[in-house]
Amino acid sequence: MIDDAERKMQFLFALRSKGVTDPRTLGAMEKVDRGAFVRGHFADRAYDDMPLPISCGQTISQPSVVGLMTQALNVQPRDKVLEVGTGSGYQAAVLSHLARRVYTVDRHRTLVREAEKRLAAQDIHNVTVVSGDGCFGLPDQAPFDRIIVTAAAEDPPGPLLAQLKTGGIMVLPVGQSDAVQSLIKVTRDEDGLNYHELLPVRFVPLVEGTATD
């Protein structure tokens, strides 16, 4: 049976082997125990590089994808970040170690409540979890230096693009089905928006509105 130190070493090695090489991203992911965000039947798979089911029919993304998205986002210490799709709270926890402030929104109130408890238990206090329709972002807190979306839309939602600062970066999956999706990086400069395709991915769909659970 492997101990925690060896398990963490294997976890970081797996991230590096998938292309997560940025030291700050690796450092943030080393600080966050993914096991604290996975419960029930799948707890023993928390350190495997695979997505896992969570409440409300959603998933916690595989660590390498979290790492690659975080790396592409290139969060700076003074940044204000918006995450759309809180899920378990794991991605927000990773971002909390890189940014000044993280706002994360989810349409499922159950997930919001659970994520708040997990983040508090991890002694993370620079993340605000909001229940609402992430498709429209958080206009009251805009603009954001960085925006990350952890559910796939056919196109980057206009309201989110409008909330991205000049010089800002948004990372999100786009695709017309759950079988054909690409992770893209959008940067806003003085002349407008630039799009860069990163890698094929598979995420749950981005759904408008709020859920009843």
N, C-alpha and C positions, 0 to 999 in steps of 0.2 A: 504494500500500500504506500503510495507516494505522499510526502508531507506537503504542507502548504507552500513552502519555499520552492520545492521542485515543481509543484503544479503551476505556480506563478511563472517560473522560468519557462516551462513548456508553453504556457499561454502566450507569453511575449515572443517566444521563438516562432510560434504559429502565425502571429500577427506579422512579424518581419518577413516570413516566407511568402506571405500574400501581398507584400508590397507596402506595408505600413512601416515607414522608415524614419519619419519625423520624430526627433527626440522628445519634443513637447507632447505630442500626441501619445507616444508610448508611455511617457511619464504619467500623464493623466489617466490612461487606462490601467496602469499598474496600481494607481491609488484607489481605483474603484473596484470593489469586490462584486463581480457579476453574480456570484452566488446569493447576494443579498436581494437580488431583483428577480430571482427564479424560485418558485415555490412548488410544493406538491410533487407529483410523479416525476417531474423533469429536473428536480433539484440536483440529482447526481450527474446531469449533463451540462451543468452551468458553465463549465470551462471548455466544452467542446466548441469547435468553430462551426456552429449551426444555429439557424433560427429555431426558437422554441415557442410553443403556444402559451399565451397568458389569458387573462380574463377577457370577456366581451368579444371573443372570436378574433382577437388580435395576436400579434407575435412580438417577441423581443428579437431584434435583428441579430444575425451572427456577428461575433466580435470583429472579424476582419472587415466587414462592410461598415460597421460603426467606425472603425479605425480609418478606413479609406475616405469615408465621408467627412470625418473630423479633420483629417489631414488636408483634404481639398478645401475645406472651409477656411483654413489658415487663420484661426482666431487669435487675436492679439489681446494682451492683458487689460486694455481699457475698453474693449468692445462690449457692446450691448447686443445680445443674440436672441433671436426668436426661433423657437422650435415648434413646428406644426406636427402634432402626433406624439403626445407624451408617452403613451404606452406604459411600460413598466417604470419609466423614469430613469432607465440606465443611460441613455444617450445624454439626457440633461445633466446627470451626475458627472459624466465625463467632461462635458462642456463647462461645468461649474469650476473646474480646476484650471481652465484656460482663459475664461472671460471675466469681466467685471460683474456682469449681470446677465442672467438667463431668464427669459420668459418662455414658458412652454404651455401650449394649449391643446386640449383634447376634447372631442365631442362626447366621450363617455365619462359621466360623473364618477362612476365606480373606479375607473382607472385614475382619475384625478385624485380621489381620496386616498387610494392605495399608494400612488406615487408620492404624495405629500408625506405620508407616514414613513415610507422608505428613505426619502431624502432627509427627513428630520433625524431618523435613526442613524444615518451616516454623518450627522453633524454638518450638513450642507445647508447654508442659510442665504446664498445669493441666487437661489432659483425661486421664481414665482410660478406656481402651477395654476392655470386658469381653465375653467370649464367653458367651452364655447365652440363656435364654428371656425375652425382653423383656416378654412378657405379664404376668409376675409382678414386674416391676421389679427393684429391688435392695434388698430389705428390710434388709440389713446397713448400708446407707448412708442409709436413710430416717430422718426425713421430708425432702422436698425443697421448696425454695421455688418451683421451676418444673419442670414436666414437659412435654416435647414428644414427640409420637409421629409418626413419618414413614411409617406404614403404616396402612391403614384397617381398623377393626373395626366390627362391627354396632352395638356400644355401647361407651362408655368402659369399659375393663377395671376391674373392682372392685379388684384388688390395686393398680393404679396410683392410683386415686382415694384409696385408704386411705393411700398414701404421700405425699399432698399436704398440706403444712402449712396450718394456718389462715392465711388471708391469701394463700395460694398460688394460682398460675394454671397450668392445663394447656391446651395447644393440641393438637388432633388432628383427623384426618379420620374421619368416621363415615359408614357407608352399607352397605346390604345387597348391593351389587354394585359392580363396578369402574366402572360407568357412572353411578351415582347416588350421589354422595358430597358431604357438606358439611364444611367446615372449621368446627369449633366451639371456643369458648373456655369453659373451665370455671373458675369461681372458687370458692374455699372461704372462707366467712366463718363467724362464730360460729353462725349459724342453719342452716348446711348448704351445699349446692352450688347454684350458679347457672349456667345454660347460655345461651350467646349464639352464634347462628349467624352466621358471617362471610361465607363465599362458597362457591360450588360448586368442587370440586376432583376430581382423579383420581389416586389413589395405588395402589401395589401392596397386596395384602391383608396384614393382620397375621396371622401364622401362629404357632400354639403350637408349642412344642418347639424343639429345636436341629437344625440341618442336619448332613449328613454331610460337607459340603465345607468 
